[in-house]
Amino acid sequence: MAGGPLVRLFDLARRAPLATLRAHAAPVTIVCFSPDGARLATTGAEGEIIVWDMSPPNADREWGRLRGHGSRITALAWRAEGRVLASGDASAAQTAAVIGQLVNMRYGRDDEIESDTIKSLIISLDEGFVACVKAIFQCQGRLVVTGIGKSAIVAQKIVATLNSTGTPALFMHAADAIHGDLGMIHANDMV
């Protein structure tokens, strides 16, 4: 949907336009439905998130705007139950502010505590973490995840998640790596 300040929804059964959402001042860069389909989050190059109410009879109405990013947002993701929306750019502190803004905007005291916990975790991430995420994002090959014992089990789950979300990944057991499996790693891969 990038390239213009609007979002178009299509009815795939009829192969026809369903709705057009206009509100961004800059080209739309990301669109992301909540897990239940009741809300749609969109962001433009201006660094603002617009959340749309997609449930009848309010379908296609603006639900609210979230601010806190000073630059282009590079990621949006809903938590599984649809009550928290995470957004990211290169600044961890601004990401935390937007998460807290969404949670505190709509929900009660318990979620404020949870929001504060999430914010404190995100703020503790240093520039090394940000550099690692950028390197993964720019990787032209596969992300190779490795481990031994319990960490191998966790690594396999990480690889499954990465592959299911479109990031090519490969699990390599560390013991197998030193016994010949290093040949599976290519020049563009990242370990």
Backbone as a printed PyTorch tensor [residue, N CA C, xyz], in Angstrom:
tensor([[[  0.8090,  -1.1940,   0.0000],
         [  0.0000,   0.0000,   0.0000],
         [  0.8570,   1.2650,   0.0000]],

        [[  2.1570,   1.1000,  -0.0050],
         [  3.0160,   2.2780,   0.0110],
         [  2.8740,   3.0560,  -1.2860]],

        [[  3.1130,   4.3530,  -1.2130],
         [  3.1240,   5.1660,  -2.4090],
         [  2.0370,   6.2100,  -2.4820]],

        [[  1.1250,   6.2780,  -1.5460],
         [  0.0900,   7.2950,  -1.5720],
         [ -0.5380,   7.4340,  -0.2140]],

        [[ -1.1650,   8.6050,   0.0580],
         [ -1.7400,   8.8280,   1.3850],
         [ -3.1370,   8.2190,   1.5400]],

        [[ -3.3420,   6.9940,   1.0940],
         [ -4.6240,   6.3320,   1.2780],
         [ -4.4290,   4.8380,   1.3970]],

        [[ -5.4580,   4.1810,   1.9300],
         [ -5.4790,   2.7250,   2.0510],
         [ -6.7460,   2.2570,   1.3680]],

        [[ -6.6250,   1.2700,   0.5100],
         [ -7.7960,   0.7060,  -0.1600],
         [ -8.0470,  -0.7040,   0.3420]],

        [[ -9.3080,  -1.0050,   0.6230],
         [ -9.7120,  -2.3470,   1.0180],
         [-10.4990,  -2.9450,  -0.1370]],

        [[-10.2740,  -4.2340,  -0.4000],
         [-10.9360,  -4.9060,  -1.5110],
         [-11.7180,  -6.1140,  -1.0170]],

        [[-12.8840,  -6.3420,  -1.5970],
         [-13.6710,  -7.5500,  -1.3740],
         [-13.1500,  -8.5840,  -2.3640]],

        [[-12.4420,  -9.5960,  -1.8750],
         [-11.8140, -10.5670,  -2.7590],
         [-12.8370, -11.4600,  -3.4640]],

        [[-13.9620, -11.7310,  -2.8210],
         [-14.9860, -12.5700,  -3.4520],
         [-15.5620, -11.8870,  -4.6910]],

        [[-15.7840, -10.5720,  -4.5860],
         [-16.3400,  -9.8220,  -5.7250],
         [-15.2610,  -9.1880,  -6.5910]],

        [[-14.0110,  -9.2240,  -6.0950],
         [-12.8970,  -8.5620,  -6.7830],
         [-13.2010,  -7.0900,  -7.0510]],

        [[-13.7090,  -6.4500,  -6.0020],
         [-14.1430,  -5.0600,  -6.1390],
         [-13.6810,  -4.2510,  -4.9260]],

        [[-13.5010,  -2.9360,  -5.1100],
         [-13.1380,  -2.0800,  -3.9810],
         [-14.2280,  -2.1280,  -2.8980]],

        [[-13.7990,  -2.1350,  -1.6590],
         [-14.7130,  -2.1690,  -0.5270],
         [-14.7580,  -0.8220,   0.1850]],

        [[-13.5760,  -0.2210,   0.3880],
         [-13.5020,   1.0680,   1.0720],
         [-12.1620,   1.7220,   0.7700]],

        [[-12.1280,   3.0350,   0.9280],
         [-10.8990,   3.8070,   0.8080],
         [-10.7550,   4.6400,   2.0690]],

        [[ -9.6290,   4.5180,   2.7420],
         [ -9.3560,   5.2520,   3.9760],
         [ -8.3510,   6.3480,   3.6610]],

        [[ -8.7410,   7.5860,   3.9700],
         [ -7.8620,   8.7360,   3.7130],
         [ -7.6790,   9.5190,   5.0010]],

        [[ -6.4560,   9.6740,   5.4300],
         [ -6.1920,  10.4920,   6.6050],
         [ -4.7160,  10.8320,   6.7560]],

        [[ -3.8450,  10.0440,   6.1530],
         [ -2.4100,  10.2990,   6.3000],
         [ -1.9720,  11.4670,   5.4380]],

        [[ -0.9890,  12.2060,   5.9490],
         [ -0.4390,  13.3430,   5.2150],
         [  0.7000,  12.9270,   4.3030]],

        [[  1.2390,  11.7400,   4.5360],
         [  2.3770,  11.2480,   3.7540],
         [  2.0510,   9.8410,   3.2670]],

        [[  2.8380,   9.3100,   2.3270],
         [  2.5550,   7.9680,   1.8120],
         [  2.4130,   6.9240,   2.9190]],

        [[  1.4290,   6.0540,   2.7690],
         [  1.1880,   4.9760,   3.7270],
         [  2.2760,   3.9200,   3.5440]],

        [[  2.8780,   3.4990,   4.6500],
         [  3.9840,   2.5530,   4.5680],
         [  3.6480,   1.1840,   5.1490]],

        [[  2.7390,   1.1110,   6.1270],
         [  2.3900,  -0.1640,   6.7580],
         [  0.9030,  -0.1910,   7.0560]],

        [[  0.2570,  -1.3380,   6.8040],
         [ -1.1140,  -1.5870,   7.2400],
         [ -1.1190,  -2.9020,   8.0080]],

        [[ -1.9030,  -2.9770,   9.0900],
         [ -1.8670,  -4.1650,   9.9410],
         [ -3.2060,  -4.3290,  10.6630]],

        [[ -3.9500,  -5.4120,  10.3610],
         [ -5.2130,  -5.6960,  11.0400],
         [ -4.9540,  -6.2750,  12.4240]],

        [[ -5.8380,  -5.9430,  13.3770],
         [ -5.8050,  -6.5930,  14.6850],
         [ -6.1910,  -8.0520,  14.4880]],

        [[ -5.8250,  -8.9390,  15.4150],
         [ -6.1140, -10.3710,  15.2380],
         [ -7.5840, -10.6860,  14.9950]],

        [[ -8.4940,  -9.9130,  15.6040],
         [ -9.9240, -10.1740,  15.4220],
         [-10.5170,  -9.4200,  14.2310]],

        [[ -9.7060,  -8.6200,  13.5500],
         [-10.1790,  -7.8790,  12.3900],
         [-11.0020,  -6.6480,  12.7250]],

        [[-11.1700,  -6.3350,  14.0070],
         [-12.0070,  -5.2070,  14.4220],
         [-11.3220,  -3.8570,  14.2270]],

        [[ -9.9770,  -3.8490,  14.1880],
         [ -9.2480,  -2.5940,  13.9990],
         [ -8.1740,  -2.7790,  12.9380]],

        [[ -7.8590,  -1.6860,  12.2780],
         [ -6.7850,  -1.6550,  11.2950],
         [ -5.8570,  -0.5240,  11.7040]],

        [[ -4.5700,  -0.8170,  11.8350],
         [ -3.5780,   0.2120,  12.1380],
         [ -2.8280,   0.5260,  10.8510]],

        [[ -2.6970,   1.8120,  10.5620],
         [ -1.9460,   2.2420,   9.3870],
         [ -0.9320,   3.2830,   9.8340]],

        [[  0.1740,   3.3470,   9.1220],
         [  1.1600,   4.3690,   9.4230],
         [  1.7100,   4.9260,   8.1220]],

        [[  2.0320,   6.2020,   8.1670],
         [  2.6000,   6.8570,   7.0010],
         [  4.0200,   7.2870,   7.2690]],

        [[  4.6570,   7.7930,   6.2490],
         [  6.0440,   8.2230,   6.3690],
         [  6.2120,   9.3660,   7.3630]],

        [[  5.0980,  10.0090,   7.7710],
         [  5.1790,  11.1110,   8.7290],
         [  5.3990,  10.6310,  10.1590]],

        [[  5.2980,   9.3050,  10.4090],
         [  5.5540,   8.7650,  11.7430],
         [  4.3480,   8.7620,  12.6560]],

        [[  3.1480,   8.8350,  12.1010],
         [  1.9150,   8.8140,  12.8950],
         [  1.1520,   7.5220,  12.6060]],

        [[  0.5530,   6.9400,  13.6530],
         [ -0.2630,   5.7420,  13.4910],
         [ -1.7220,   6.1520,  13.5730]],

        [[ -2.5260,   5.6670,  12.6290],
         [ -3.9690,   5.8690,  12.6970],
         [ -4.5890,   4.4950,  12.9000]],

        [[ -5.4490,   4.3870,  13.9090],
         [ -6.1670,   3.1420,  14.1690],
         [ -7.5970,   3.3510,  13.6920]],

        [[ -8.0650,   2.4310,  12.8510],
         [ -9.4000,   2.5050,  12.2510],
         [-10.3070,   1.4640,  12.8840]],

        [[-11.5610,   1.8370,  13.1210],
         [-12.5650,   0.9030,  13.6160],
         [-13.1580,   0.2000,  12.4060]],

        [[-12.9670,  -1.0960,  12.3160],
         [-13.4340,  -1.8540,  11.1460],
         [-14.6730,  -2.6970,  11.4420]],

        [[-15.2450,  -2.5630,  12.6590],
         [-16.4100,  -3.3690,  13.0170],
         [-17.7010,  -2.6180,  12.6730]],

        [[-18.6820,  -3.3150,  12.0710],
         [-19.9590,  -2.6620,  11.7440],
         [-20.6230,  -2.1630,  13.0250]],

        [[-21.3550,  -1.1000,  13.0420],
         [-21.6820,  -0.2410,  11.9000],
         [-20.6710,   0.8820,  11.6960]],

        [[-19.5830,   0.8810,  12.4620],
         [-18.5930,   1.9670,  12.3800],
         [-17.4800,   1.6980,  11.3900]],

        [[-17.6170,   0.6680,  10.5770],
         [-16.5320,   0.2540,   9.6880],
         [-15.9490,   1.4440,   8.9420]],

        [[-14.6450,   1.4770,   8.9120],
         [-13.8840,   2.4720,   8.1670],
         [-13.8250,   3.8390,   8.8530]],

        [[-14.1740,   3.9340,  10.1200],
         [-14.0700,   5.2040,  10.8400],
         [-12.7680,   5.2590,  11.6170]],

        [[-12.2120,   6.4380,  11.6760],
         [-10.9870,   6.6300,  12.4430],
         [-11.2890,   6.4530,  13.9320]],

        [[-10.5400,   5.5640,  14.5980],
         [-10.7260,   5.2720,  16.0180],
         [ -9.8450,   6.1880,  16.8680]],

        [[ -8.6380,   6.4550,  16.3890],
         [ -7.7270,   7.3180,  17.1300],
         [ -6.3740,   7.4140,  16.4570]],

        [[ -5.6100,   8.4200,  16.8860],
         [ -4.2530,   8.6330,  16.3590],
         [ -3.2510,   8.4650,  17.4830]],

        [[ -2.1370,   7.8480,  17.1520],
         [ -1.0770,   7.6070,  18.1220],
         [  0.1780,   8.3140,  17.6300]],

        [[  0.7450,   9.1030,  18.5210],
         [  1.9580,   9.8430,  18.1720],
         [  3.0470,   9.4980,  19.1670]],

        [[  4.2650,   9.7470,  18.8170],
         [  5.3790,   9.4730,  19.7110],
         [  6.6430,   9.1510,  18.9350]],

        [[  6.4860,   8.8430,  17.6600],
         [  7.6540,   8.5790,  16.8220],
         [  8.0750,   9.8820,  16.1470]],

        [[  9.3660,  10.1130,  16.1290],
         [  9.8720,  11.3060,  15.4680],
         [ 10.3270,  11.0340,  14.0540]],

        [[ 10.2590,   9.7650,  13.6560],
         [ 10.7190,   9.3980,  12.3210],
         [  9.8120,   8.3070,  11.7680]],

        [[ 10.1500,   7.8350,  10.5820],
         [  9.3550,   6.8190,   9.8960],
         [  9.2510,   5.5420,  10.7200]],

        [[  8.0470,   5.0370,  10.8590],
         [  7.8110,   3.7950,  11.5820],
         [  8.1460,   2.6400,  10.6440]],

        [[  8.8720,   1.6550,  11.1560],
         [  9.3070,   0.5390,  10.3190],
         [  8.6090,  -0.7660,  10.6410]],

        [[  7.8270,  -0.8060,  11.7310],
         [  7.1440,  -2.0550,  12.0880],
         [  5.9110,  -1.7790,  12.9250]],

        [[  4.8610,  -2.5650,  12.6940],
         [  3.6480,  -2.5680,  13.5080],
         [  3.2830,  -4.0120,  13.7820]],

        [[  2.8440,  -4.3050,  14.9930],
         [  2.3860,  -5.6570,  15.3180],
         [  1.3940,  -5.5940,  16.4700]],

        [[  0.3020,  -6.3270,  16.3360],
         [ -0.6870,  -6.4420,  17.4050],
         [ -0.3200,  -7.6090,  18.3020]],

        [[ -0.5800,  -7.4840,  19.5920],
         [ -0.4620,  -8.6180,  20.4920],
         [ -1.6520,  -9.5410,  20.2070]],

        [[ -1.5340, -10.8230,  20.5130],
         [ -2.5060, -11.8400,  20.1110],
         [ -3.9450, -11.5150,  20.4930]],

        [[ -4.1730, -10.9180,  21.6610],
         [ -5.5460, -10.6430,  22.0520],
         [ -6.0440,  -9.3050,  21.4980]],

        [[ -5.1880,  -8.5670,  20.8050],
         [ -5.5960,  -7.3430,  20.1210],
         [ -5.7130,  -6.1110,  20.9840]],

        [[ -5.2030,  -6.1410,  22.2130],
         [ -5.3360,  -4.9840,  23.0940],
         [ -4.1010,  -4.1040,  23.1230]],

        [[ -3.0000,  -4.5860,  22.5570],
         [ -1.7650,  -3.7960,  22.5320],
         [ -1.2100,  -3.8050,  21.1170]],

        [[ -0.8380,  -2.6340,  20.6400],
         [ -0.2070,  -2.4740,  19.3340],
         [  1.2120,  -1.9720,  19.5760]],

        [[  2.1850,  -2.6650,  19.0430],
         [  3.5800,  -2.2430,  19.1610],
         [  4.0100,  -1.6220,  17.8450]],

        [[  4.7970,  -0.5690,  17.9370],
         [  5.3240,   0.0690,  16.7410],
         [  6.7970,   0.3300,  16.9600]],

        [[  7.5470,   0.3330,  15.8890],
         [  8.9780,   0.5290,  16.0560],
         [  9.6030,   1.3820,  14.9830]],

        [[ 10.5740,   2.1620,  15.4080],
         [ 11.4830,   2.8440,  14.5030],
         [ 12.8690,   2.6150,  15.0880]],

        [[ 13.8140,   3.4620,  14.8260],
         [ 15.1620,   3.2570,  15.3500],
         [ 15.2790,   3.6620,  16.8160]],

        [[ 14.2560,   4.2920,  17.3730],
         [ 14.3320,   4.7890,  18.7360],
         [ 13.4790,   3.9460,  19.6790]],

        [[ 14.1010,   3.2140,  20.5740],
         [ 13.3750,   2.3610,  21.5210],
         [ 12.5070,   3.1790,  22.4670]],

        [[ 12.9620,   4.3360,  22.8920],
         [ 12.1820,   5.1510,  23.8260],
         [ 10.8720,   5.6160,  23.1880]],

        [[ 10.9120,   6.0100,  21.9260],
         [  9.6870,   6.4480,  21.2590],
         [  8.7400,   5.2800,  21.0400]],

        [[  9.2640,   4.0950,  20.7640],
         [  8.4300,   2.9060,  20.6390],
         [  7.6880,   2.6570,  21.9440]],

        [[  8.3710,   2.7600,  23.0520],
         [  7.7410,   2.5540,  24.3580],
         [  6.6380,   3.5690,  24.6140]],

        [[  6.8690,   4.8050,  24.2220],
         [  5.8580,   5.8490,  24.4340],
         [  4.5780,   5.5450,  23.6760]],

        [[  4.6900,   5.0620,  22.4490],
         [  3.5040,   4.7600,  21.6510],
         [  2.7600,   3.5610,  22.2200]],

        [[  3.4760,   2.5210,  22.6570],
         [  2.8210,   1.3630,  23.2780],
         [  2.0430,   1.8230,  24.5020]],

        [[  2.6710,   2.5850,  25.3470],
         [  1.9950,   3.0770,  26.5460],
         [  0.8050,   3.9500,  26.2220]],

        [[  0.9210,   4.7740,  25.1910],
         [ -0.1690,   5.6560,  24.7910],
         [ -1.3900,   4.8550,  24.3720]],

        [[ -1.1990,   3.8040,  23.5810],
         [ -2.3270,   2.9850,  23.1380],
         [ -2.9770,   2.2680,  24.3140]],

        [[ -2.1850,   1.6400,  25.1480],
         [ -2.7280,   0.8800,  26.2760],
         [ -3.4750,   1.8060,  27.2280]],

        [[ -2.8650,   2.8990,  27.5980],
         [ -3.4750,   3.7950,  28.5760],
         [ -4.6550,   4.5710,  28.0080]],

        [[ -4.7260,   4.6790,  26.6990],
         [ -5.7920,   5.4210,  26.0440],
         [ -7.1380,   4.7010,  26.1940]],

        [[ -7.1070,   3.3750,  26.2360],
         [ -8.3500,   2.6200,  26.1590],
         [ -8.6450,   1.6910,  27.3280]],

        [[ -7.6600,   1.3700,  28.1390],
         [ -7.8720,   0.3100,  29.1160],
         [ -7.5210,   0.7630,  30.5230]],

        [[ -7.8350,  -0.0780,  31.4930],
         [ -7.7720,   0.2840,  32.8990],
         [ -6.4270,   0.1530,  33.5700]],

        [[ -6.4470,   0.2250,  34.8850],
         [ -5.2740,   0.2410,  35.7400],
         [ -4.3400,  -0.9490,  35.5210]],

        [[ -4.8720,  -2.1550,  35.4030],
         [ -4.0150,  -3.3290,  35.2090],
         [ -3.1550,  -3.1840,  33.9750]],

        [[ -3.7500,  -2.6550,  32.9030],
         [ -2.9870,  -2.4950,  31.6770],
         [ -1.9760,  -1.3680,  31.7890]],

        [[ -2.2430,  -0.3830,  32.6670],
         [ -1.2470,   0.6660,  32.8770],
         [  0.0060,   0.0670,  33.4980]],

        [[ -0.1660,  -0.8540,  34.4340],
         [  0.9810,  -1.5140,  35.0570],
         [  1.7330,  -2.3230,  34.0000]],

        [[  0.9760,  -3.0650,  33.1860],
         [  1.6050,  -3.8530,  32.1240],
         [  2.3300,  -2.9430,  31.1420]],

        [[  1.7040,  -1.8220,  30.7900],
         [  2.3160,  -0.8720,  29.8720],
         [  3.6270,  -0.3440,  30.4380]],

        [[  3.6300,   0.0030,  31.7210],
         [  4.8540,   0.5010,  32.3480],
         [  5.9570,  -0.5580,  32.3120]],

        [[  5.5800,  -1.8150,  32.5020],
         [  6.5510,  -2.9100,  32.4560],
         [  7.1500,  -3.0330,  31.0660]],

        [[  6.2870,  -2.9810,  30.0420],
         [  6.7610,  -3.0570,  28.6570],
         [  7.6810,  -1.8750,  28.3590]],

        [[  7.2710,  -0.6780,  28.7840],
         [  8.0850,   0.5100,  28.5250],
         [  9.4560,   0.4000,  29.1920]],

        [[  9.5070,  -0.0910,  30.4360],
         [ 10.7940,  -0.1940,  31.1140],
         [ 11.6980,  -1.2100,  30.4290]],

        [[ 11.1150,  -2.2810,  29.8960],
         [ 11.9060,  -3.2710,  29.1690],
         [ 12.4530,  -2.6650,  27.8740]],

        [[ 11.6060,  -1.9930,  27.1290],
         [ 12.0280,  -1.4310,  25.8460],
         [ 13.0960,  -0.3560,  26.0460]],

        [[ 12.9110,   0.4790,  27.0460],
         [ 13.8770,   1.5600,  27.2900],
         [ 15.2340,   0.9970,  27.6640]],

        [[ 15.2630,  -0.2090,  28.2600],
         [ 16.5410,  -0.8030,  28.6650],
         [ 17.3340,  -1.3620,  27.4830]],

        [[ 16.7270,  -1.4550,  26.3150],
         [ 17.4400,  -1.9600,  25.1430],
         [ 18.4430,  -0.9170,  24.6790]],

        [[ 19.6710,  -1.3570,  24.4310],
         [ 20.7150,  -0.4100,  24.0590],
         [ 20.9070,  -0.3440,  22.5440]],

        [[ 21.8690,   0.4700,  22.1270],
         [ 22.1410,   0.6570,  20.7040],
         [ 22.6150,  -0.6360,  20.0360]],

        [[ 23.2410,  -1.5320,  20.8150],
         [ 23.6550,  -2.8230,  20.2760],
         [ 22.4610,  -3.6380,  19.8120]],

        [[ 21.3900,  -3.5970,  20.5900],
         [ 20.1590,  -4.3020,  20.2090],
         [ 19.5880,  -3.7000,  18.9260]],

        [[ 19.5310,  -2.3800,  18.8650],
         [ 19.0130,  -1.6960,  17.6780],
         [ 19.8690,  -2.0460,  16.4580]],

        [[ 21.1930,  -2.0590,  16.6200],
         [ 22.0970,  -2.4040,  15.5110],
         [ 21.8680,  -3.8430,  15.0490]],

        [[ 21.6230,  -4.7510,  15.9900],
         [ 21.3660,  -6.1500,  15.6520],
         [ 20.0800,  -6.2770,  14.8470]],

        [[ 19.0210,  -5.6010,  15.2820],
         [ 17.7400,  -5.6460,  14.5630],
         [ 17.9050,  -5.0780,  13.1560]],

        [[ 18.6460,  -3.9800,  13.0240],
         [ 18.8840,  -3.3970,  11.6960],
         [ 19.6500,  -4.3750,  10.8010]],

        [[ 20.6560,  -5.0340,  11.3610],
         [ 21.4450,  -6.0020,  10.5800],
         [ 20.5730,  -7.1630,  10.1130]],

        [[ 19.6860,  -7.6530,  10.9800],
         [ 18.7730,  -8.7280,  10.5950],
         [ 17.8510,  -8.2500,   9.4830]],

        [[ 17.3310,  -7.0420,   9.6170],
         [ 16.4310,  -6.4790,   8.6150],
         [ 17.1220,  -6.3500,   7.2520]],

        [[ 18.4130,  -6.0260,   7.2640],
         [ 19.1480,  -5.8240,   6.0200],
         [ 19.7910,  -7.0990,   5.4750]],

        [[ 19.6820,  -8.1960,   6.1940],
         [ 20.2990,  -9.4680,   5.7760],
         [ 19.7300,  -9.9090,   4.4250]],

        [[ 20.5970, -10.2170,   3.4800],
         [ 20.1780, -10.6390,   2.1390],
         [ 20.0020, -12.1440,   2.0250]],

        [[ 20.4810, -12.8740,   3.0060],
         [ 20.3710, -14.3350,   2.9950],
         [ 19.4410, -14.8140,   4.0930]],

        [[ 19.8320, -15.9310,   4.7040],
         [ 19.0410, -16.5050,   5.7900],
         [ 19.6370, -16.1060,   7.1380]],

        [[ 18.7870, -16.0580,   8.1390],
         [ 19.2390, -15.8460,   9.5000],
         [ 19.4760, -17.2300,  10.0940]],

        [[ 20.7080, -17.5250,  10.4880],
         [ 21.0630, -18.8270,  11.0420],
         [ 21.0660, -18.6980,  12.5630]],

        [[ 20.2080, -19.4770,  13.2180],
         [ 20.0890, -19.4430,  14.6740],
         [ 20.6360, -20.7640,  15.2090]],

        [[ 21.4410, -20.6730,  16.2550],
         [ 22.1230, -21.8610,  16.7560],
         [ 21.9670, -21.9900,  18.2610]],

        [[ 22.2280, -23.1820,  18.7830],
         [ 22.1560, -23.3960,  20.2190],
         [ 22.4660, -24.8340,  20.5700]],

        [[ 22.5970, -25.0980,  21.8760],
         [ 22.8120, -26.4370,  22.4190],
         [ 21.8940, -26.5830,  23.6330]],

        [[ 21.3110, -27.7620,  23.8080],
         [ 20.4490, -28.0090,  24.9630],
         [ 19.1540, -27.2170,  24.8710]],

        [[ 18.7540, -26.6040,  25.9990],
         [ 17.5090, -25.8210,  26.0290],
         [ 17.5480, -24.6730,  25.0210]],

        [[ 18.7060, -24.0480,  24.8700],
         [ 18.7980, -22.9330,  23.9210],
         [ 18.5830, -23.4170,  22.4900]],

        [[ 18.8750, -24.6770,  22.2050],
         [ 18.6090, -25.2250,  20.8700],
         [ 17.1060, -25.3360,  20.6280]],

        [[ 16.3710, -25.7290,  21.6590],
         [ 14.9080, -25.8290,  21.5400],
         [ 14.3190, -24.4370,  21.2950]],

        [[ 14.7930, -23.4530,  22.0510],
         [ 14.3320, -22.0730,  21.8590],
         [ 14.7100, -21.5860,  20.4650]],

        [[ 15.9200, -21.8830,  20.0180],
         [ 16.3730, -21.4670,  18.6870],
         [ 15.4930, -22.0570,  17.5910]],

        [[ 15.0950, -23.3300,  17.7410],
         [ 14.2190, -23.9580,  16.7510],
         [ 12.8670, -23.2500,  16.6860]],

        [[ 12.3400, -22.8430,  17.8300],
         [ 11.0620, -22.1160,  17.8550],
         [ 11.2120, -20.7370,  17.2110]],

        [[ 12.3310, -20.0810,  17.4680],
         [ 12.5890, -18.7760,  16.8460],
         [ 12.6480, -18.9260,  15.3250]],

        [[ 13.3490, -19.9490,  14.8430],
         [ 13.4530, -20.1970,  13.4000],
         [ 12.0730, -20.4600,  12.8030]],

        [[ 11.2500, -21.2510,  13.4820],
         [  9.8940, -21.5320,  12.9810],
         [  9.0800, -20.2470,  12.8800]],

        [[  9.1950, -19.3830,  13.8810],
         [  8.4620, -18.1100,  13.8670],
         [  8.9740, -17.2050,  12.7560]],

        [[ 10.2900, -17.0950,  12.6220],
         [ 10.8570, -16.2520,  11.5630],
         [ 10.4120, -16.7360,  10.1840]],

        [[ 10.4910, -18.0390,   9.9350],
         [ 10.0790, -18.5720,   8.6370],
         [  8.5970, -18.3310,   8.3720]],

        [[  7.7640, -18.4610,   9.3990],
         [  6.3240, -18.2810,   9.1910],
         [  5.9500, -16.8230,   8.9650]],

        [[  6.8150, -15.8990,   9.3550],
         [  6.5330, -14.4780,   9.1380],
         [  7.3180, -13.8980,   7.9690]],

        [[  7.9780, -14.7640,   7.1930],
         [  8.6140, -14.3090,   5.9670],
         [ 10.0830, -13.9940,   6.0430]],

        [[ 10.7190, -14.2440,   7.1830],
         [ 12.1570, -14.0410,   7.2900],
         [ 12.8420, -15.3930,   7.1370]],

        [[ 13.5720, -15.6130,   6.0390],
         [ 14.2260, -16.9090,   5.8370],
         [ 15.2110, -17.2050,   6.9740]],

        [[ 15.0270, -18.3570,   7.6120],
         [ 15.8680, -18.7050,   8.7530],
         [ 16.2010, -20.1880,   8.7200]],

        [[ 17.2920, -20.5400,   9.3850],
         [ 17.7890, -21.9120,   9.4200],
         [ 18.2940, -22.1970,  10.8260]],

        [[ 17.9110, -23.3580,  11.3900],
         [ 18.4590, -23.7780,  12.6770],
         [ 19.6850, -24.6490,  12.4340]],

        [[ 20.7420, -24.3890,  13.1860],
         [ 21.9280, -25.2330,  13.1160],
         [ 22.3790, -25.5440,  14.5380]],

        [[ 22.3800, -26.8300,  14.8910],
         [ 22.8530, -27.2460,  16.2080],
         [ 24.3580, -26.9660,  16.2620]],

        [[ 24.8120, -26.3730,  17.3380],
         [ 26.2130, -25.9680,  17.4470],
         [ 27.1710, -27.1510,  17.3250]],

        [[ 26.7920, -28.3110,  17.8830],
         [ 27.6570, -29.4930,  17.7790],
         [ 27.7520, -29.9780,  16.3390]],

        [[ 26.6610, -29.8940,  15.6080],
         [ 26.6730, -30.3040,  14.1960],
         [ 27.4970, -29.3290,  13.3520]],

        [[ 27.4970, -28.0690,  13.7510],
         [ 28.2430, -27.0610,  12.9990],
         [ 29.7310, -27.4000,  12.9500]],

        [[ 30.2770, -27.8470,  14.0800],
         [ 31.7180, -28.1480,  14.0980],
         [ 32.0340, -29.5210,  13.5120]],

        [[ 30.9930, -30.2630,  13.1350],
         [ 31.1950, -31.5800,  12.5160],
         [ 30.7240, -31.6090,  11.0710]],

        [[ 30.8130, -30.4790,  10.3820],
         [ 30.5740, -30.4860,   8.9470],
         [ 29.3960, -29.6980,   8.4250]],

        [[ 28.4550, -29.2760,   9.2760],
         [ 27.2640, -28.5840,   8.7740],
         [ 27.4900, -27.1110,   8.4440]],

        [[ 28.6940, -26.5990,   8.7090],
         [ 28.9660, -25.1990,   8.3760],
         [ 28.8340, -24.9430,   6.8730]],

        [[ 28.9220, -25.9970,   6.0710],
         [ 28.7680, -25.8540,   4.6250],
         [ 27.3770, -25.4080,   4.2180]],

        [[ 26.3980, -25.4940,   5.1140],
         [ 25.0380, -25.0420,   4.8030],
         [ 24.9170, -23.5230,   4.8470]],

        [[ 25.8970, -22.8580,   5.4650],
         [ 25.8500, -21.4040,   5.5900],
         [ 26.4550, -20.7690,   4.3440]],

        [[ 25.7140, -19.8260,   3.7600],
         [ 26.1500, -19.1470,   2.5370],
         [ 26.6930, -17.7660,   2.8720]],

        [[ 27.3140, -17.1420,   1.8960],
         [ 27.9770, -15.8480,   2.1090],
         [ 27.0260, -14.7710,   2.5800]],

        [[ 25.7720, -14.7410,   2.1210],
         [ 24.8230, -13.6970,   2.4960],
         [ 24.0640, -13.9980,   3.7790]],

        [[ 24.2730, -15.1820,   4.3750],
         [ 23.5730, -15.5590,   5.6040],
         [ 24.1600, -14.8140,   6.7900]],

        [[ 23.3830, -14.7220,   7.8460],
         [ 23.8260, -14.0640,   9.0760],
         [ 23.6530, -15.0490,  10.2280]],

        [[ 24.7020, -15.2690,  11.0040],
         [ 24.6580, -16.2090,  12.1320],
         [ 24.4740, -15.4300,  13.4070]]])
